[in-house]
Amino acid sequence: MKYMKSLLLLFLLLASLQPAFSQKPSDIEKKLIAYVDKHLPDALKMLKETVNINSGTLNIEGVRKVGEIYKKELEKAGFTCTWITMPDSLKRAGHLVATRKGKKGKKLFLIGHLDTVFEPDMPFGPFTMLNDSTATGQGVNDMKGGDVVAIIALQALNEYKLLDDTNITVYFTGDEERGAEPISVSRGDFIERAKQCDIALGFEGATGTNIIATARRGASNWLLEVEGKQAHSSQVFKDDPGYGAIYEAARIINDFRTTLSSEKYLTFSPGLIIGGSEVNYIEKKASGNVIGKDNIISPVAKVHGDLRFLTAEQKEAARNTMREIVSRNLPGTKATITFHDGIPSMAPTEGNNKILAVIDQVSKDMGMGPTVAGDPGSRGAGDISYVAEFLDCVDGLGAMGEGAHAPGETIDLKSFPYFIKRSALLIHRLCSVK
């Protein structure tokens, strides 16, 4: 009863805060808007049910339970659903794929994910109403809220037969937060299906009511390994034995900072550094053991860090600069750096801007004002980046909230209906053009 009273208050609040729609939406679009209002309780019920299922990436059973709920809901929208299994060696649940095959309009590829960062051994955070317009819960925003936005929008379109003869693929991955390797296996089917489409729409969380991601930075990492000559510390700074590994590592990472830190959208952070007379670095566990004495010039140092970039060209240019810095060794030292690709970037393109223009018109027609591209530096990497080189893309169509990836993550239910309506109108308009 208390929960239903909260919902009633929420509806009243939405009615008082939401601006009146302009007359620009067509009659059928007005019906889509009315459908979302009518079925908002269904959306919140689905959100609560899935948030209350732990689906941490490594919780295979939980991820599949969430997928089963979404499968039933997508089938209500006329989609044919398939579960893409992963080899046992990857230790991942797999992916949910829903399809409609047709020839009308643009071929759309809708992206979400079933998993969260919250594994079963972490404190449980159930769906809880904090006030009339805010709820909390594990994955409520990232990204079960976004998944529900996409599903309800599709159900609204199906209600009025607007999905008939359309070509839409909905792809909800099961390991976005901790992608299994090799990527060629865990994202192979994902990439191949995306290549058959024209436009990808990502339903990761919105960073603002009228902000859309037309670009996202990519992520990779690097390992710096430094060697020096072990000797008595009283001889440090002489050409022989030299400066030691720790001084050389410090010189290198400081030169990274002074040379590259002012470049827009480029960041690189040393997340772990160890050095001494004996070093045991365990890369898979991101940890190490070290022995050292203050009267010994250190012979070994290792530094592990990340590198984030907006385009592949920016990534390669940065790597070349870092290699050149690494090669300028202090006396008595030598160093090497290796790079490991992670998630590619979603570079800004004219095609992405054209999708933004459609979204901008939808938001204006709904009386919500203009929509603009967000700052690529404000977002991390995501699944959409794996396919960005093959088709036009935008992201950030999902729910809005705060504290993603942390206890107390929230969703803003005040804006939730608007995002569903906007998505329904966007998909309708994209499916109506050749």
C-alpha positions in Angstrom: 0.0 0.0 0.0 2.8 2.4 0.9 4.5 1.6 -2.4 1.3 2.4 -4.4 0.8 5.6 -2.5 4.4 6.6 -3.5 3.5 5.8 -7.2 0.4 7.9 -7.0 2.3 10.9 -5.6 4.9 10.3 -8.3 2.2 10.5 -11.0 0.9 13.8 -9.6 4.4 15.2 -9.4 5.0 14.3 -13.0 1.8 15.9 -14.1 2.8 19.2 -12.4 6.4 19.3 -13.6 6.2 18.1 -17.2 5.7 20.8 -19.8 2.8 20.7 -22.1 3.5 19.0 -25.4 3.5 21.0 -28.6 1.1 20.3 -31.4 4.0 18.9 -33.5 3.8 15.2 -32.6 1.5 13.4 -35.0 -1.7 11.8 -33.9 -0.1 8.4 -33.7 2.8 9.8 -31.7 0.3 11.3 -29.2 -1.1 7.8 -28.8 2.4 6.5 -28.1 2.9 9.2 -25.4 -0.5 8.3 -23.8 0.5 4.6 -23.9 3.6 5.3 -21.8 1.7 7.3 -19.3 -0.8 4.5 -18.9 1.8 1.8 -18.6 4.3 3.6 -16.3 3.2 1.3 -13.4 4.2 -1.7 -15.6 7.6 -0.1 -16.3 8.2 0.5 -12.6 7.1 -3.0 -11.7 9.6 -4.5 -14.3 12.3 -2.2 -13.0 11.7 -3.2 -9.3 11.5 -6.9 -10.2 14.8 -7.0 -12.1 16.7 -4.7 -9.7 15.8 -7.1 -6.9 17.6 -9.9 -8.8 21.3 -9.8 -8.3 22.9 -9.9 -11.7 26.6 -9.2 -11.1 28.6 -10.1 -14.1 29.9 -13.3 -12.5 26.5 -14.3 -11.2 25.5 -16.5 -14.2 22.2 -17.6 -12.8 21.2 -14.0 -11.9 22.1 -12.6 -15.3 20.0 -15.3 -16.9 17.0 -14.6 -14.6 17.0 -11.0 -15.6 17.3 -12.0 -19.2 14.3 -14.3 -18.9 12.1 -11.4 -17.7 13.2 -9.1 -20.5 12.7 -12.0 -23.0 9.0 -12.3 -22.0 8.5 -8.5 -22.2 10.2 -8.3 -25.7 8.1 -11.2 -26.9 5.0 -9.1 -25.9 6.3 -6.5 -28.4 6.4 -9.1 -31.2 10.1 -10.0 -31.1 11.7 -13.4 -31.6 14.2 -14.0 -28.8 17.4 -16.0 -28.7 19.9 -16.7 -26.0 23.5 -16.5 -27.2 25.6 -18.9 -25.0 29.3 -18.5 -24.2 31.9 -21.3 -23.9 32.2 -22.6 -20.3 35.8 -21.3 -20.3 34.6 -17.7 -20.4 32.5 -18.1 -17.2 29.8 -15.7 -18.4 26.0 -16.1 -18.8 25.7 -15.1 -22.4 23.5 -12.5 -24.2 19.8 -11.9 -25.0 19.0 -11.1 -28.6 15.5 -10.1 -29.8 14.8 -9.5 -33.5 12.1 -8.4 -35.9 12.8 -8.8 -39.6 11.3 -6.5 -42.2 12.1 -3.9 -44.9 10.7 -0.7 -43.5 12.9 2.2 -42.5 16.4 2.1 -41.0 17.7 -1.1 -39.6 18.1 -0.5 -35.9 20.5 -2.1 -33.3 19.4 -1.4 -29.8 22.0 -2.0 -27.1 21.6 -2.7 -23.3 23.1 -5.0 -20.8 21.8 -7.4 -18.2 24.7 -7.4 -15.7 25.7 -4.9 -13.0 28.9 -4.3 -11.1 27.3 -5.6 -7.9 28.4 -9.2 -7.3 26.5 -11.5 -4.8 29.2 -11.2 -2.2 28.6 -7.4 -2.0 25.9 -6.0 0.4 22.5 -6.3 -1.3 20.8 -3.1 -2.3 17.1 -3.7 -3.1 14.8 -1.4 -5.0 13.7 1.3 -2.6 11.7 4.5 -3.0 13.7 7.3 -1.4 11.1 9.9 -2.1 8.3 10.6 -4.5 10.6 10.9 -7.5 13.8 8.9 -6.6 14.5 5.3 -6.2 17.7 3.4 -5.3 18.8 -0.2 -6.0 21.7 -2.2 -7.5 21.8 -1.4 -11.2 18.6 0.7 -11.1 20.2 3.3 -13.4 23.1 1.3 -14.9 21.5 -0.1 -16.6 18.2 -1.8 -15.8 16.5 1.6 -16.0 17.8 1.9 -19.6 16.7 -1.6 -20.5 13.2 -0.8 -19.3 13.2 2.4 -21.3 13.9 0.5 -24.5 11.4 -2.3 -23.7 8.4 -0.1 -22.9 9.1 2.1 -25.9 9.0 -1.0 -28.1 5.8 -2.3 -26.5 4.2 1.1 -27.1 5.1 1.0 -30.8 3.9 -2.6 -31.1 0.5 -1.7 -29.6 -0.2 0.5 -32.6 1.4 -1.9 -35.1 4.3 0.6 -35.8 6.8 -2.2 -35.7 5.2 -4.1 -38.5 7.7 -4.8 -41.3 10.6 -3.1 -39.4 14.1 -4.5 -39.0 15.2 -4.1 -35.3 17.7 -6.1 -33.3 17.7 -5.7 -29.5 21.0 -6.9 -28.0 21.3 -7.1 -24.2 24.8 -8.4 -23.3 25.5 -10.3 -20.1 29.0 -9.1 -19.4 29.3 -5.4 -20.2 30.7 -4.5 -16.8 33.4 -7.3 -16.9 33.8 -8.2 -20.6 35.0 -11.8 -21.1 38.1 -12.4 -23.2 38.9 -13.0 -25.9 36.6 -10.3 -27.2 36.5 -12.1 -30.6 34.4 -14.7 -28.8 32.4 -12.7 -26.2 31.5 -9.9 -28.8 31.8 -11.8 -32.0 28.0 -12.3 -32.5 27.3 -8.8 -31.2 29.6 -7.2 -33.8 28.4 -9.4 -36.7 24.7 -8.6 -36.0 25.5 -4.9 -35.7 27.2 -4.9 -39.1 23.9 -5.8 -40.7 22.2 -2.6 -39.3 22.2 1.1 -40.2 22.0 2.7 -36.7 22.9 1.7 -33.2 21.0 3.2 -30.3 22.6 2.7 -26.8 20.5 2.8 -23.7 23.2 3.5 -21.2 22.3 6.1 -18.6 21.6 9.7 -19.6 24.0 12.4 -18.2 21.3 15.0 -18.6 17.7 15.4 -19.7 18.7 16.9 -23.1 22.2 15.4 -23.5 23.1 12.6 -25.9 26.5 10.9 -26.4 27.6 11.1 -30.0 31.1 10.0 -28.9 32.6 7.9 -26.1 36.3 7.5 -25.3 38.0 4.1 -25.6 40.0 2.4 -22.9 43.3 0.4 -23.0 46.1 -0.3 -20.6 49.9 -0.3 -20.5 52.7 -2.0 -18.5 56.0 -0.2 -18.0 58.9 -2.5 -17.0 62.2 -0.9 -15.8 65.6 -2.4 -15.0 68.5 -0.9 -13.2 71.9 -2.0 -11.8 71.7 -3.1 -8.2 74.5 -1.5 -6.1 75.1 0.3 -2.9 72.8 3.4 -2.6 75.8 5.6 -1.9 76.8 5.3 -5.6 73.4 6.5 -7.0 73.5 9.3 -9.6 76.8 8.2 -11.0 76.8 7.1 -14.6 77.9 3.6 -13.3 76.0 2.0 -11.6 73.4 4.7 -12.5 70.0 5.9 -11.2 68.2 2.6 -10.5 64.8 1.4 -11.7 62.6 3.5 -9.4 64.1 6.8 -10.4 63.8 5.8 -14.1 60.1 4.8 -13.6 59.4 8.1 -11.9 61.1 10.0 -14.7 59.0 8.2 -17.3 55.6 8.6 -15.8 56.3 12.3 -14.9 57.4 12.9 -18.6 54.1 11.3 -19.6 52.3 13.9 -17.5 54.3 16.9 -18.6 54.2 16.0 -22.3 50.6 14.7 -22.8 48.4 15.8 -20.0 47.1 18.9 -21.7 45.7 17.0 -24.7 41.9 17.1 -24.8 40.1 13.8 -24.2 43.4 12.0 -23.6 44.0 10.6 -20.1 46.5 8.1 -18.8 46.7 7.0 -15.1 49.3 4.8 -13.4 47.1 2.7 -11.2 49.9 0.5 -9.7 53.6 1.0 -9.1 56.0 -1.3 -7.4 59.8 -1.4 -7.2 62.7 -2.7 -5.2 65.3 -5.4 -5.1 62.8 -8.2 -5.7 59.5 -7.7 -7.4 56.7 -10.3 -8.1 53.9 -8.6 -10.1 50.7 -10.6 -10.6 49.0 -8.9 -13.5 45.8 -10.9 -13.5 45.2 -9.9 -9.8 46.5 -6.4 -10.2 48.8 -7.0 -7.2 52.4 -7.7 -6.3 54.9 -8.5 -3.7 58.1 -6.6 -3.2 61.3 -6.6 -1.2 63.6 -3.6 -1.0 66.2 -1.9 1.2 67.0 1.8 1.5 70.7 1.1 1.1 70.3 -0.6 -2.3 69.8 1.0 -5.7 66.6 -0.7 -6.9 67.1 -3.0 -9.9 63.4 -3.5 -10.8 60.2 -1.4 -11.1 56.9 -2.0 -12.8 54.0 0.4 -13.4 50.5 -0.6 -14.7 48.1 2.1 -16.0 45.3 2.9 -18.3 45.0 5.0 -21.5 41.8 6.6 -22.6 41.3 8.3 -26.0 38.6 9.7 -28.3 39.9 8.3 -31.6 42.1 5.4 -32.8 44.5 8.1 -34.2 44.8 9.8 -30.9 45.5 6.5 -29.2 48.3 5.6 -31.6 49.8 9.0 -31.4 49.9 8.9 -27.6 51.4 5.4 -27.6 54.2 6.6 -30.0 55.0 9.5 -27.7 55.0 7.3 -24.7 57.4 4.8 -26.4 59.7 7.7 -27.3 59.7 8.9 -23.7 60.4 5.4 -22.4 63.5 5.1 -24.7 65.3 8.1 -23.1 66.8 6.1 -20.4 68.7 7.5 -17.4 72.3 6.1 -17.0 72.4 2.5 -15.9 68.7 1.8 -16.7 66.6 0.4 -19.5 62.8 0.3 -19.9 60.1 -1.2 -22.1 56.4 -0.4 -22.4 53.7 -2.7 -23.8 50.1 -1.8 -24.6 47.0 -3.9 -24.5 43.8 -2.9 -26.3 40.6 -2.9 -24.4 37.4 -1.3 -25.6 37.7 0.9 -28.7 36.4 4.4 -28.9 33.2 5.6 -30.4 34.6 8.5 -32.4 32.4 11.5 -33.3 31.1 11.3 -36.8 28.7 13.3 -39.1 26.4 10.2 -39.1 26.2 10.3 -35.4 25.3 14.0 -35.5 22.5 13.2 -38.0 20.9 10.9 -35.4 21.3 13.6 -32.8 19.4 16.0 -35.1 16.4 13.6 -35.1 16.5 13.3 -31.3 16.8 17.1 -31.1 13.6 17.5 -33.2 11.8 14.9 -31.1 12.6 16.7 -27.9 11.6 20.0 -29.3 8.4 18.6 -30.6 7.7 17.2 -27.1 8.1 20.7 -25.7 11.4 19.8 -23.9 13.7 22.1 -25.7 16.9 21.3 -27.7 19.1 18.3 -27.2 22.9 18.6 -27.6 25.9 16.3 -27.7 27.5 15.6 -24.4 31.2 15.9 -23.5 33.0 12.6 -24.5 35.3 13.1 -21.6 32.5 12.6 -19.1 31.8 9.0 -20.1 33.7 5.8 -19.9 33.8 3.1 -22.6 30.8 0.9 -23.4 29.6 -2.0 -25.6 28.5 0.4 -28.3 32.1 1.2 -29.0 32.7 -2.3 -30.3 30.5 -1.5 -33.3 30.9 2.3 -33.7 33.2 1.9 -36.7 30.6 0.0 -38.6 27.4 2.1 -38.3 26.1 5.4 -37.0 25.7 5.5 -33.2 24.4 7.5 -30.3 24.3 6.5 -26.6 22.8 7.8 -23.4 19.2 7.1 -24.3 18.5 5.4 -21.0 17.5 6.5 -17.5 19.0 9.3 -15.5 20.4 9.0 -12.0 23.4 9.4 -9.8 26.0 7.2 -8.2 26.3 4.5 -10.9 28.6 1.6 -9.8 28.4 2.5 -6.2 26.2 1.6 -3.2 23.2 3.9 -3.2 22.9 4.2 -7.0 19.7 6.1 -7.9 17.3 6.7 -10.7 15.4 9.9 -11.3 11.8 8.8 -11.8 10.7 12.3 -12.6 12.5 12.1 -16.0 11.9 8.4 -16.6 8.6 8.7 -18.6 10.1 11.4 -20.8 13.0 9.1 -21.8 10.6 6.3 -22.7 8.4 8.6 -24.8 11.4 10.2 -26.5 12.7 6.7 -27.4 9.4 5.6 -28.8 9.1 8.6 -31.0 12.7 8.3 -32.1 12.4 4.7 -33.1 9.1 5.4 -34.9 10.7 8.3 -36.9 13.8 6.3 -37.8 11.7 3.4 -38.9 9.6 5.7 -41.1 12.5 6.9 -43.3 14.2 5.1 -46.1 
